Amino acid sequence: MLSLNAITVRLGGRTILDRASAALPPGSRVGLIGRNGAGKSTLVKVIAGLLEPDGGSADMPRGARIGYIAQEAPHGTATPFDTVLAADTERAALMAEAETSEDPDRLGDLYERLIAIDAYTAPARVSQILLGLGFDEDMQARPLDSFSGGWKMRVALAALLFSAPDLLLLDEPSNHLDLEAVMWLEDFLKSYKATIVVVSHERDFLNNIVDHILHLQGGKTTLYVGGYDAFERQRAERMAQIAAAKANQDAQRAKLQDYVARNSARASTAKQAQSRAKMLAKMQPIAELANDPSLSFGFPDPDKLRPPLITLDMAAVGYDEVPILKRLNLRLDPDDRIALLGRNGNGKTTLARLLAAQLAPMDGGMAASGKMKVGYFTQYQVEELDTGDTPLEHMTRVMKGASPAAVRAQLGRFGFSGDKATTLVGRLSGGERARLALALITRDAPHMLILDEPTNHLDVDAREALVQALNDYTGAVVIVSHDRHMLELTADRLVLVDGGTAREFDGSLDDYIAFILGGPAKADGKGKKGDKRARDEARERDQALRKQAKSAEAELARLTAERAAIDRAMSDPRAAEPALRTLGMGELSRRRGKLDARIEEAESAWMEASEALEAVAA
């Protein structure tokens, strides 16, 4: 069992973890989640023994081995294969001793232990892990320094998985992986026998792997049983309870304040007033559910263009006169939602750059609408933001000639209003920088969005908000992502980039996943047009249900707030809103009765919409 005992961590004068506690069952698979900046990585480092807490402790059974990926990627002339094989330090030490020992008894003990730890199948297991993470035989034999930083981190992940610790700590393991490698990792972790704690913002990844969710918020941890969807349901119920509790507390506080104000000066009631004043002082305020600006994504809708937007006819594209992709035949229309699939290195980014007109075709034909505007998002844009400037300065530069109101409006679509617009980029979180980059590329209402891994810095809630914004956007979308949940909800066409070309994948995302995992793909007998129509209809149904649920939730919140205002007016007319001050107690009571009935109807509508969404997801 892993026990977190009142862990407190303060960094830079700020409390990151505040007596965080939890008891994780042995062999459990725990998803550690929370908003960006909540302290997830800090907690993982405390568990790994890399950070000393200011208070409390993380306790494991004596002798338990903890595995965690170091921040620095491996490097040097060693190969990925040799690096991963050396990660099992016990095997390496035993093998080295067996080669030099001349003591027959000791040799017998060594060979017995080597057999017990399955040492002789280790090379095959290393090769299998590396292959699953995208390293073919040639890549496994190349020196580490010939790889990029992302591929080196894959080697570090492979070494960690091969070492098979008793507690496996994974902090955003999919950030450097493509969809294919994520699917392999998911399959690998399903059969992992020891305890796992994984920090991830990918809903499907968590649903398929974990059996507990450890939610970190406000420095505290809460353990939930089940996957991410189960956690979401429990959290929604808890949020509704908090909203109701806050409304009741506000009404009670108003009554106490009124009593104290009216009775403090009277000798006969001074003690009672003093007692109620103490009650007020001891009353812990219930935090109000805030409207989180980090969940703001608003893509401006483009002017309409006649189809097609882009047509590729036997086109080829590459670098330095060396083609990467050939025989490209593809048509993009204004309402297309396309996911580019394929392993990293196969040419997805090259195709995206061709569509964004950053690369010209080397051969064949490419026709594009002359009036078309493209918004192209990459991680490089996030990294290249000037940390010494503010979002307002960035947007003012790229929107030359625009009024200050127009500049502010575009920033406001993505949550940068008020002081946030004038905060230095260097002080923004990774997720906030990603939102700024998206705001910059959509400033002129592009007809097509090309998004290359847009979710890497976004937490689960922000990803969900991005999905909804993309589904509301009326232009075309081309997306590269390892987030399966995002692809399922936004894409209705799949294009596989593989073997030096790109072609339509005739099937669903589930079919593709079965294909890359070596299983049988589903076949429903429908052609490409039938598949596309069915996916279009499913996406429209899902979008309609989401809007219905969101509308019902907003109506419920509005009615609840209206009822709370009436409660305040009934308890203290002086604290009432201006529109309610002139109403008598009878009218207020009548209105409250009507609100109770409407709130009950709104709750039923919200529950029906939520259940319908769950049924579609299942």
Stockholm file with secondary structure:
# STOCKHOLM 1.0

chainA/1-618         MLSLNAITVRLGGRTILDRASAALPPGSRVGLIGRNGAGKSTLVKVIAGLLEPDGGSADMPRGARIGYIAQEAPHGTATPFDTVLAADTERAALMAEAETSEDPDRLGDLYERLIAIDAYTAPARVSQILLGLGFDEDMQARPLDSFSGGWKMRVALAALLFSAPDLLLLDEPSNHLDLEAVMWLEDFLKSYKATIVVVSHERDFLNNIVDHILHLQGGKTTLYVGGYDAFERQRAERMAQIAAAKANQDAQRAKLQDYVARNSARASTAKQAQSRAKMLAKMQPIAELANDPSLSFGFPDPDKLRPPLITLDMAAVGYDEVPILKRLNLRLDPDDRIALLGRNGNGKTTLARLLAAQLAPMDGGMAASGKMKVGYFTQYQVEELDTGDTPLEHMTRVMKGASPAAVRAQLGRFGFSGDKATTLVGRLSGGERARLALALITRDAPHMLILDEPTNHLDVDAREALVQALNDYTGAVVIVSHDRHMLELTADRLVLVDGGTAREFDGSLDDYIAFILGGPAKADGKGKKGDKRARDEARERDQALRKQAKSAEAELARLTAERAAIDRAMSDPRAAEPALRTLGMGELSRRRGKLDARIEEAESAWMEASEALEAVAA
#=GR chainA/1-618 SS CEEEEEEEEEETTEEEEEEEEEEECTTCEEEEECSTTSSHHHHHHHHHTSSCCSEEEEECCTTCCEEECCSSCCCSSSCHHHHHHTTCHHHHHHHHHHHHCCCHHHHHHHHHHHHHTTGGGHHHHHHHHHHHTTCCHHHHTSCGGGSCHHHHHHHHHHHHHHHCCSEEEEESTTTTCCHHHHHHHHHHHHTCCSEEEEECCCHHHHHHHCSEEEEEETTEEEEEESCHHHHHHHHHHHHHHHHHHHHHHHHHHHHHHHHHHHHTTCTTTHHHHHHHHHHHHHCCCCCCCCCCGGGCCCCCCCCCCCSCSEEEEEEEEEETTEEEEEEEEEEECTTCEEEEESCTTSSHHHHHHHHTTSSCCSEEEEEECTTCCEEEECHHHHHTSCTTSCHHHHHHHHSTTCCHHHHHHHHHHTTCCGGGGGSCGGGSCHHHHHHHHHHHHTTTCCSEEEEESTTTTCCHHHHHHHHHHHHHCCSEEEEECSCHHHHHHHCSEEEEEETTEEEECCSCHHHHHHHHTTCCCCCCSCCHHHHHHHHHHHHHHHHHHHHHHHHHHHHHHHHHHHHHHHHHHHHCGGGSCHHHHTSCHHHHHHHHHHHHHHHHHHHHHHHHHHHHHHHHHC
#=GC SS_cons         CEEEEEEEEEETTEEEEEEEEEEECTTCEEEEECSTTSSHHHHHHHHHTSSCCSEEEEECCTTCCEEECCSSCCCSSSCHHHHHHTTCHHHHHHHHHHHHCCCHHHHHHHHHHHHHTTGGGHHHHHHHHHHHTTCCHHHHTSCGGGSCHHHHHHHHHHHHHHHCCSEEEEESTTTTCCHHHHHHHHHHHHTCCSEEEEECCCHHHHHHHCSEEEEEETTEEEEEESCHHHHHHHHHHHHHHHHHHHHHHHHHHHHHHHHHHHHTTCTTTHHHHHHHHHHHHHCCCCCCCCCCGGGCCCCCCCCCCCSCSEEEEEEEEEETTEEEEEEEEEEECTTCEEEEESCTTSSHHHHHHHHTTSSCCSEEEEEECTTCCEEEECHHHHHTSCTTSCHHHHHHHHSTTCCHHHHHHHHHHTTCCGGGGGSCGGGSCHHHHHHHHHHHHTTTCCSEEEEESTTTTCCHHHHHHHHHHHHHCCSEEEEECSCHHHHHHHCSEEEEEETTEEEECCSCHHHHHHHHTTCCCCCCSCCHHHHHHHHHHHHHHHHHHHHHHHHHHHHHHHHHHHHHHHHHHHHCGGGSCHHHHTSCHHHHHHHHHHHHHHHHHHHHHHHHHHHHHHHHHC
//
